[in-house]
């Protein structure tokens, strides 16, 4: 990092901290964690996703599957082709949170090779910085492909048909944090420590939150020890319903790190799943670099399924990322490499996407459909829906 960049980062961090201190003071000295997370990620001009910091790839804070290998996008392209081929007249692809644009690039290029392009490839991106990076990359596609790309500021308002893609989006939805104490459920929020830094602070949970935590515990059929800490994303269900609300016919595919509810709230997972990413380092302190680091939580896929059901969507499949990519032909992509050097490189990339100790088991895929009857190739190898 250059000295100018370091200075800019330090100045930005100071602005974020000052704004947060004012927000905590205005809230009476205590801020819920979901409000804190929403601010440090999305506050206009200050939040991680709305400011201009580099986020993806080797020079950023974390690396997503599309940055690891084009194999990921090629496999998802086969899924999109399968969906569009089953729809009379084809349809659109809508991507939520387009990152650097690499996934869109690989999906469109592969769909063109397979002879089944979408009428439109629409990207919903809240970050102006990322939107510009996407424009620059996708402008290098052949004109026939680049002309199909559109950027939207909200989920499509009008009815549409096709495939929706969301890779590592759910984990960035703000979460509420709680702890199981002898005196009852407490909500974990943010306050100022005597030195002026941010620190965890607890207060009795609201009746709404306490009831929701009790529902989760009963649904997971677990007994938590004193001091058990975790989080929940009340926004996830309604958000899933809203982004797919106008999907008249097609499939919405969500891929993220997460678990079904019984596994998520297992008593042995007693410190929750909050993770932060800063300069390719993962850590667990959400107060370390506010506005400069990604803050995430694992996804409760049972809650996603509940949201789908409430929105009139059917859960068509739930599987590991490894099973999804195997069903979509990743092995064939490796074996069809044009030369031995490329084949070896692709095999190495595939291992990162497939192996249990890498992304293969940690990441899950859930497919939600409306007006959909056909089987999906990505879910032929595994059906984890009974776990939901």
N, C-alpha and C positions, 0 to 999 in steps of 0.2 A: 504494500500500500504506500502510495506517495505521501509526502508530507502535507500537500494540499488536501488530499483525500482524507487523511487522518484528522486534519483540522476541521474539515467539513463534517466528518462523522461526529467529532466531539461536540461541535456546535449544535448539530441536530439532536444528539443525545441530551444535551442540556435543555433544549427547547421542549423536548418530550417530557423530561422530568419536571420541569416547571409547570407545564400544562397539567400533568398528572397530580402534582401536589395541590394545585388550585382546585382540581376536580374532587379530590379526596376531602379537602376542606369544605367545599360547597355541599358535599354529601354528609357532613357532620363528623368527619374523621374516619369514616369506614366506607370502602367501596367493594361491592360484590366482585368476585373474580371474573364472572362473565362480562361485566361492564369494563373491568380492567383489560381483559383480553381483547374485547371489541375495540377499545381505544388504541392499544399498542399495535394492533394489526391493521385497523381500517380508518383511524381518524384522518380526515383530509389533510394532506400535507405533512403529517406526522407519523402515521401508522406505517408499519413494515411494508404492507402491500400498496400503500398509496404514495410512499416516498420513492426516491429513485435509486435505492441501493441495489447492487447486483445480488441476485438471490439463487440462481440455478447454476449447476455445473461446477467445474473445477475452481472457477474464480468467485463463486458465490458461497452460500451458506449450506446448501445441501444439493444432492443429485437425485433426480427422479428417474423413473424407468425410461422415459423417452430420451433422456440425456445419456443414459448408460448405453443404449443400443437402438438402432432403427428397427431391430427385430420386434420390439414391443409395438411400435406403430404399424408395422406390416401385419402383425397378427390382428390388431384391432381393426385394421382395414378389411380383413377377411370377414370379421364379424359384421361390419357395416354393409359390406357387399351382400352378405347373406340376408340381412334385414331388408335392404332396399330391393333385392331381387324378388322378395316375397310380396312386395307391395305393388299393386297395379299402378303403373306410371312412375315408380320409383319414389323418391322423397328427399328429405334434407338430412344433413348431419348437424347436430348442435353440440358444441363442446363447451363445457363450463370450466373456466379458469385455464386459459390456454398456455400458461407458462411462457417459455421462450418462443413458442410456435412450432417447436420441433415435432410434437405429436401430430399437429395438423399437416405439417409438411409431409411426413412419412405416410400418413393415412391417405392423403390426396394422391400422392405419387403412386402408391400401391393400388389404390382403387382405379386409377387410370390404366395401369398395366393389366388389371383384371377386367377392364372393359365395363365398369359400372360406376360412373361418377354421380355424386349427389347433385340435385338441382342447385342447392346452396350449401356452403359450409359456413355455419354461423358460429361465432366465438363470443361468448359472454365473458368479458374481462373487466374487472373493476379497477385495475391498476393502469394508469395512463402510461407509465414507464414500460410495463410489460406489453401493453398494446402496441407501442411504437416498435419494440423489439420484434414482435410478431409480424408487423407490417414489413419490416426490413427483410426478414427471412422469407416470408411467403411471397414477396415480390420477385424472388429469384426463381419461382416456379414458372413453368410454361404459361403463357397468357391464358390458355384455355382453362387452366386450373386456378390460377391466381384470381381470375375474374369471378370465380364462384364464391370467394371468401367475403363475408360480411361481418362487421363487429356490431354487437348489440349491447345495450346498457342494462337490460332486464330480460327475464325469460320471455320467449315469444308470446305476444298478446293474442295473436290469431291462431286458430287451429292449424296443426301441421302433422305430417306423418314422417316417420323415419327413425333415425338412431340418435340417441343422446349419449354422450361420453363425458364422464367426470372422473379424472384420475387425480387422486390426492387432493380432493376438495373438501370432503366431509370432515377431515381431521382439523381443518382450520376454522370450523364453526365454534364460536365461544361456548365455554362450558361453565357450569356451576360446580363449585367444589364443596365437599361435605366431609364430616368426620363422625364416626360412631363413638359417642362418649357414654359413660355411665349415666350422666344426667340427661341423655337424649341426643337427638341429631343436632349437630351444630353446622352452621355454614361458615366456610373458610373464605375470608375476603382479604382485602389489602388495606393497610394503615401505614402511618409514618412511624418509624422507629425514632428513638431519641436523637440519633445522629442525622435524621432527615432522610434516611434511605427507606425504601419500601420493605414491608415485612408482612408476613401472614398475621392475621388477627381473626379470632373466632367470635361468633355471636349465636344465640339460639336461632335455629332454622325457622323460617316462616311456616305457618301451617301447611301452605301449598308444598313447599320443598320437603318438609318432614313427611308428608303423606306420600310424595313421589318416591322418596328414598325407601320408605317402608314397602311400597309396592314393588320396587326393584328387588329388595331383599326377599320378599315372599315369592316373587316370580322366579328368582334365581335359586330359591330353595336352599339358602345358606344361613349360617349363623356367623356373624362377624365378631371378632375379638374386640375388646376395648382398644380404642386408638385406630381402628381401621379407617383409612382415608381413601377417597376416590372422587369421581366426578360424574356428572351426567350432562347430556346435551339436550335440553328441552326443545331447542330449536330444530333439531335434526328432522323429526317427523314432519312438522309443518313445512319445513324448507323443501324436503323431497317432494311433498305434494304440490308445492307451488311451482317448482321448476319443471314439473311434468304435467301441470294442470291442463295445458292446451294441447298436449300430445294426444291426438285422436286415435292413432294406430301406430304401433311400433314398439321399440325396446329402449329403455334407459339403463345404461350400464355404469355402475359405480365401482371403482377400485380404490382400496385404501387399506392401511394397516388397522386391524381391529379384530374383534371376537364376537361370538354370540354371547348373550347376556350371562348365562351360567358360568362361562369361562371368564368373562370380563370382571364379574364381581366375586370371583372365587376368593375365599378368605386369605389364601396365600398371596394374592396380589394386593397387599395391604397398604401400599403407598400410592396407589393410583397409576395413571398412565401418562401424566403430563410430560412432554418432552420439548426441549428447545434446541434450535440449531443456529449456530453462529460460526461462520468461517470454517465450515466442514467439521465442526465439533458438535456432538450431541451432549446435552447436559440437562439438568433438572431444575434449574433456578430461573423461574419466569421473570424475576426482578433484576437480573444481571445486566441486560442490555435492552431496556424497553425502547421499542421503535426501531431497533437495529437487528433484532433476532426474530426468527420464526418461533411461534408458540403453538403447540399442537397437543391434541389428545387422541388416543385411539378411539375407534368407532365402535359403538354398540350396535351391531348389525341387526339385533332383534328390534331395536327402536326404529331403524330404517324400515324393516319389514312392517312394523306397526303403522308407520307413517304411510307406507304404500297402501296398506289395506284401507286406511281411513280415506285415502284419495281415490279409491276405486282402481288401484293397480294390482296386478297379480305378480307374486314372486315367482319368476320363471326358473331361477337357478341361483344357487349360492355355493361357491367353491373357492379353493385356494387360487392364488394367481398362477401357481405352477400348473394346476389342472386346467385352468382357462387357456393358458398359452399353448399347452400341449394339444388341447382340443382344436385350437386354431392354427395348428401346423407349424409351430416353431422349429420342430426337428427337421421338417422338410426345408424350411428356410436355411438352416445350417447346412444340410447336405447338398443343397443346390447352389452353393457358393461357386463362383466361376473359377477359383483356383485354390490351392492348398493353403496359402497364406491367409486368404479371406476366410476359408473354412475354419481354420484354427482360431482366428480372431472372433468369428461369430460364435464358436463353441464356448469360448471364454465368456463372452457377453451373455450367452444363454444361461450359463451356470449361475451368474449373478441374479438373473431373473427367476430362475427355477429352484435353486437349491434351498432346502429348509433353513439353513443357517444364514442365508442371504435374504432374498425377498420372497422366495417361493411359497413359504408357509405363513409368514407374518402377514402378508398382504392377502386380502380376500376380494372376491368379485361377487357382486349381487346384481342380477338382471331383473328389472321390473317391466312388465308389459301391460299394454292396453290393446284390446282387440287382436290378440296374438295367439295363434294356435300351433305354429310350426316349432319343432325342436330347435335348439340352439347348439351349434357345434362346440362352443366353448364350455358347455356343461355336460358333455356326454361322458366324461371320464369320472366325474365326481358329483354327488348330490348331498350337500351338507344341510339342506333345508330342515331336516328334522331337528337340528340343533338350535334353530332359531326360536 
